Amino acid sequence: MWKPTWYEAYARLVSFHHVNARRNVDRQLFVDDLDRRRFLETLQTTIERHGWLCHSYCLMSNHYHLLIETPDENLAAGMLLLNGTYARYFNWRHAHVGHVFQGPYHDEPVIDDDHLLEASRYIVLNPVRAGLVTKPFDWAWSSYRATAGLGPRPPFLSVDLIRGLSGSPREFAEFCNQVAEQPGCK
């Protein structure tokens, strides 16, 4: 398994973020698959424009989670673009007015490799913990399938780091499924 030097780890990890944002008043953020596809298109545009890397994602009905690497200090600018663009689309498409998101976003800095791997697992297990599916494979709107080598990789998703930290795509799948099979995971 790949292990960076102390300096490489420090330089790399200071710019990792587990971010999420929730719909205002706990309403649906994604009404249907068209909304989900539009959000992922907006995410791809944001990643390209700001030079980010996305290592994990999951779209739930009323919120989303991302594991983002920001080589430049531009998380706030990118999140403004992502949430602002999607909010304008959402209000236009669903004839809503006002705030779409409960707040700007929540950011948890990722502090080391173990935290990075655990954050990725936490993100893709969200639908399992919510009781929407029994296995992470069954949720189409997360990075699980691509990272585990069980489905196509969206162009904006970087899978090499998570695969490297877990050992392989198969070991990532096993790492996630260990928790998914535990009683009380939901």
Buried (B, 14 or more C-beta within 10 A) or exposed (E): EEEBEEEEBEEBBEBBBBBBBBBBEEBEBBEEEEBBEBBBBBBBBBBEEBEBBBBBBBBBBBBBBBBBBBEEEBBEBBBBBBBBBBBEBBBEEEEEEEEBBBEEBBBEEBEEBEBBBBBBBBBBBBBBEEEEBEBBBBBEBBBBBBBBBEEEEBEBBBBEBBBBBBEEBEBBBEBBBEBBEEEEEB
